[in-house]
């Protein structure tokens, strides 16, 4: 990338760039966005990284409820919507206005997929998030369910209640429940690929190859937005 | 007195024999709770701070319990899960208007599913001290789209009766002063930046909320009660409407 153009994304009139990664747990998306983050910062861009379910004001309450395992799907959905709104109103939107590159590890598509699997009304969830601006790129990391599940389970002795989707009562066995829950989420993601124009990434390729492809997409985007020549 | 007591017993027996009815939502509702039967009734009292809501609720509760009905109280910011969070968040952070709307919605959802619906299933009369209408009015006053708000609260149960205590803003401010000698930051709408003067801001903000309630009246079947009247006059009106509703077949 041409360094002398690095500040173009910070000019007063230009809206920033929003890049999102989506995919089930263990798809490798967090690794990939972390590498994009490092790369863009090393190129001198103003970058902001934001993660799902990370607003400090909302986090405490959510984790309290999760521990007690009494969150209904509607409450669960609304708490995540609150978390997202807080990050959106506080950081994402104002930073985009200032021309930042915002990198989001999960965005509204995670809510859409999970809440619908949990039995919330699709139109209701879509409306709740309809104020959020559409990303410039959504990288969707696609991996066979077994690979993703193994990546998660191998590093962990026990799955968390909501993580395993135990509230859905799909199976009494945590691992079986987790697998079924993740498969249903994949189905929801798959249905969004075309309408939401996801850039599908092969999460089984090696990390460097995937990163190369992602960086090429970002450069192409920057060229089209005239951030670089 | 004696005949009153007889009537009361008769009334509660009739209620018990009544068939349960299907749950009724504001709009599309909660997908996984569509076919639930409820036996109880859901009554909401809306109105600004110091409009006399809690006094009325106390009187109504006493009367209904004396008549043999089981009563449960609810209200905004009263869920076990979230109410503390909202208070804390308001103290420690400046929350955006959409964040606030969603926070309050989560609080209502938690109460609905964990308290209100179970109580209604068991045949309680649930009286809520404010409900989604206050939340819609506040958010709408802060510029959030009404359709978005309507959809957000489409999961909520539609109350059987909603009263709105309509009090003149100047009248209201005197009642607030009689209670606390001071005006609350949010109740004065200072965050809206309508005026730097808290008195002015209060009057203007309460007027805006009043207008929001007026706009909602038809859509959500709110019953307007003149809150400028004295406590007993207001109570008689409300209680008469509740008694009438309870004696009619649902």
Interface residues (C-beta under 8 A of the other chain):
Chain A: X56 X57 X58 X60 X61 X64 X65 X70 X71 X72 X73 X74 X75 X78 X79 X81 X82 X85 X86 X88 X89 X90 X119 X120 X121 X123 X124 X127 X128 X130 X131
Chain B: X28 X29 X30 X31 X32 X81 X82 X84 X85 X88 X89 X92 X93 X95 X96 X97 X98 X99 X101 X102 X103 X105 X106 X109 X110 X112 X113 X114 X148 X151 X152 X154 X155
